[in-house]
Amino acid sequence: MKSLNQHGSTFVVLLLGLVVVTVVGVAGYRIVQTTDTGTISSSPTKSGNVPNTVDSTADIKQADKALDGTAIDSGIDPAQLDSDINALL
């Protein structure tokens, strides 16, 4: 039986792996560059006065009160959330 010469096959495998990683990296980079990250919306139901910087304990307490008064679940439909989770499973 004749033995096949497989010298250099490791190089070909490493080269193909490098090509795959490069393609995935370039695709990911292009996706990140095309997404619009400049429009971050704040919470629609903002209550209280939130300080821009935290300089004292009073600022932390003021921010805590503002966060406690914010309704974070007001825009969530539980039925839609359940159906979305079930669709993923």
C-alpha positions in Angstrom: 0.0 0.0 0.0 1.3 3.4 -0.9 1.7 6.1 1.8 0.4 9.5 1.0 2.8 12.4 1.6 1.1 14.7 4.1 3.9 17.1 4.8 2.5 20.6 5.1 -1.1 19.6 5.9 -0.8 21.3 9.3 0.1 24.5 7.6 -2.9 24.3 5.4 -5.2 23.6 8.4 -3.7 26.6 10.3 -4.1 28.8 7.2 -7.8 27.8 6.8 -8.3 28.5 10.5 -6.7 31.9 10.2 -8.9 32.7 7.2 -12.1 31.7 9.1 -11.1 33.9 12.1 -10.3 36.8 9.9 -13.6 36.6 8.1 -15.5 36.4 11.3 -13.5 39.3 12.7 -14.1 41.5 9.7 -17.8 40.8 9.7 -18.1 41.6 13.4 -16.1 44.8 12.9 -18.4 45.9 10.1 -21.5 45.1 12.1 -20.2 47.1 15.1 -19.3 50.1 12.8 -22.7 50.2 11.1 -24.8 50.0 14.3 -26.1 53.3 15.6 -24.8 53.7 19.1 -25.2 57.5 19.3 -28.8 57.4 20.3 -29.1 56.1 23.8 -32.5 57.0 25.3 -33.0 57.7 29.0 -35.8 56.2 30.9 -39.2 57.6 29.8 -40.5 57.9 33.3 -37.8 59.8 35.1 -38.8 61.0 38.5 -36.7 63.2 40.8 -33.6 65.2 40.1 -30.6 63.0 39.2 -27.2 64.6 39.8 -24.7 64.6 36.9 -21.8 63.8 39.2 -21.6 62.2 42.6 -19.7 64.4 45.0 -21.3 63.5 48.4 -23.5 61.1 50.2 -26.5 63.4 49.6 -26.0 63.0 45.8 -26.1 59.2 46.2 -29.3 59.4 48.3 -30.8 61.7 45.7 -29.9 59.3 42.9 -31.3 56.4 44.9 -34.6 58.1 45.4 -34.8 58.9 41.6 -34.1 55.2 40.8 -36.6 54.0 43.3 -39.3 56.1 41.7 -38.5 54.9 38.2 -40.9 52.4 36.7 -38.6 50.1 34.8 -41.2 47.4 33.9 -43.9 49.7 32.6 -43.2 49.0 28.9 -42.9 45.2 29.2 -45.7 42.9 28.1 -45.3 39.6 30.1 -47.2 37.6 27.4 -45.0 38.8 24.6 -41.9 38.2 26.8 -43.0 34.6 27.5 -43.7 33.9 23.8 -40.3 35.3 22.8 -38.5 33.1 25.4 -40.5 30.1 24.3 -39.6 30.8 20.6 -35.9 30.8 21.6 -36.2 27.4 23.3 
